[in-house]
Amino acid sequence: MSDATELPVPDTVDVRSGPEVSEELLAVLPLLGEWHGEGQAAGAEGDHRFGQWIRFSHDGRGFLAYESRTWRLTDDGRIVGPQSRESGFWRPRGRDDVELLVVSSDGLLELYVGRARTTTSWELSSDVLARTPDAPDVARVVRLYGIVEGALMYAIDRAGADEPLRPTMSARLERIR
């Protein structure tokens, strides 16, 4: 019997190892890897800094697996504790169209549709949002991602039922693998 910690078909974050990268992934291929950095968030508790780790991996099929972990930071950069987690899938559709499915530890399930604006930037808008009774009241979300000078930068704007879109999170992450 094999070790339970090893999967028979591993995910990989490196195009030089593991399964061959599907041609379908060309629209999102620059995201592949692990990223780490800091950002700024606005929430019910007020504005605050956070640290973040993101992993985009593939197993040879036409999607990227996505995983994100954030932790709250004090103003001087000290770690306070865990914040939120997300996981999901980036699904390219055609040359420029992209779907993003995300589920978060906050109780939100989000389905986005969007486009690759260039070979290194993506704009996605929520198409379907579902939430648990205690999740934040979210009616619309827009996510912008881009790779600028080698760093992954993103901004997330959210709107409540009777509120306009407002900045919620943004970060700059460096590739670590």
Secondary structure, DSSP 4 states (H G I P E B T S, - for coil): ---TTS-SS--BS-TTSSSPPPGGGGGTGGG-EEEEEEEEE--TT--EEEEEEEEEEB-SSSSEEEEEEEEEE-TTS-EEEEEEEEEEEEEEETTTEEEEEEEETTSEEEEEEEEEEETTEEEEEEEEEEE-TTS---SEEEEEEEEETTEEEEEEEEE-TTS--EEEEEEEEEE--
